[in-house]
Amino acid sequence: MAAFSSSTVISILVFSLMHGAFMGLSASNLYQNFDITWGDSRGKMLHNGELLTLSLDKVSGSGFQSKISYLFGKIDMQLKLVPGNSAGTVTAYYLSSQGPMHDEIDFEFLGNLSGEPYIVHTNVYTQGKGEREQQFYLWFDPTADFHTYSMLWNPQTIVFSVDSTPIREFKNMESIGVPFPKNQPMKLYSSLWNADQWATRGGLVKTDWTQAPFTASYRNFNANPWLSQKLDAASEEKLKWIQRKYMIYNYCTDAKRFPQGFPPECQ
Ligand SMILES: *[C@@H]1O[C@H](CO)[C@@H](O)[C@H](O)[C@H]1NC(C)=O
C-alpha cells in the first residue's frame, strides 16, 4: 500500500467511478433498461432479464422502450427475427426523440414467406423529416440465430451496422445545410406489428394468421458512450462493398421520387 502515491489512488478511484457509470449505462439486464409498453402479456422478459420476446397475434402486436434517453452513443442489441412465414409482419427497432420536430434512427425488418429474404429497411429523420430510406438484403438468415444490430450516433456521424459490418452511414452534413440529430435525446424502441398492407412484396403477400403468434427475440443490450468513433478507411471500403452487393433501394438514386432534384446530402 505504501508504494501507491496519493495521485495513483485518486486515479484508481476516478477510474472505478467512471467504470461504474459506464457499467450502469451498458448493463445487459433487460429489466433495468426497458419497459414493455404495449401489447399486454405479448411482450415478455425471461431468464432473469436476459431475454425479451415480443409477439403478434390477430388482436395486437407488442413493444418495449428504454427507460432512459440517450444523447449519442453506440447502441447494440442482438435480435432473432420472426421465423417461418413472417410475411406481413414488421419488427421495428429504432431510436427516436419526441414531438413533431423529432429525430429518429430507424431499422425495420420486413418479414417474408418461409425461405424468402427479409428486407432491412433503414431511415434517418431529422427535425421531423425522413424520406431517406435505404433497404438491404442480409447475407444470412436472420431468423436462425441472434445477430447484432447497432446504431452508432455521435456528433460527426450515424452508422448502421449488422454484426459489426457497417451497412449505412449518414454523416453530419450541416455544412451544406442538412440538419443533423444532435440536440434531442432519443429513447430506444422496438415493436412487432402487422403491416401487411405494404411490408411484403409491397403488400401483395398478406399475414397468414394461422401461423400466429409471431415472435421476435432480443438479448445482450449495450449502450456505450462512444463520442468520437468514426469509420476507418477499411470500414469505408467494406461499407461500399456491402452497399454494392446487398442494397436494394436507395432514395438517393430514385430520380422519379425527386423530380425537382435530389436532397443535398445525396450529392
Ligand atoms: C420477399 O421475397 C420476394 C421474392 O423473393 C422478394 O422480391 C422480396 O424483396 C422479399 N422481401 C420482402 C420484404 O418483400
The ligand as a MOL file (V3000), in Angstrom:
LIG
                    3D

  0  0  0     0  0            999 V3000
M  V30 BEGIN CTAB
M  V30 COUNTS 14 14 0 0 0
M  V30 BEGIN ATOM
M  V30 1 C -39.7070 -11.3900 -50.2330 0
M  V30 2 O -39.4110 -12.2750 -51.2620 0
M  V30 3 C -39.5940 -11.7500 -52.5690 0
M  V30 4 C -39.3220 -12.8720 -53.5490 0
M  V30 5 O -38.0400 -13.4000 -53.3580 0
M  V30 6 C -38.6640 -10.5450 -52.7600 0
M  V30 7 O -38.9200 -9.9570 -54.0240 0
M  V30 8 C -38.8860 -9.5090 -51.6590 0
M  V30 9 O -37.9340 -8.4700 -51.7510 0
M  V30 10 C -38.7500 -10.2010 -50.3130 0
M  V30 11 N -38.8780 -9.3380 -49.1560 0
M  V30 12 C -39.9400 -8.5940 -48.8550 0
M  V30 13 C -39.9600 -7.9750 -47.5250 0
M  V30 14 O -40.8920 -8.4250 -49.6020 0
M  V30 END ATOM
M  V30 BEGIN BOND
M  V30 1 1 1 2
M  V30 2 1 1 10
M  V30 3 1 2 3
M  V30 4 1 3 4
M  V30 5 1 3 6
M  V30 6 1 4 5
M  V30 7 1 6 7
M  V30 8 1 6 8
M  V30 9 1 8 9
M  V30 10 1 8 10
M  V30 11 1 10 11
M  V30 12 1 11 12
M  V30 13 1 12 13
M  V30 14 2 12 14
M  V30 END BOND
M  V30 END CTAB
M  END
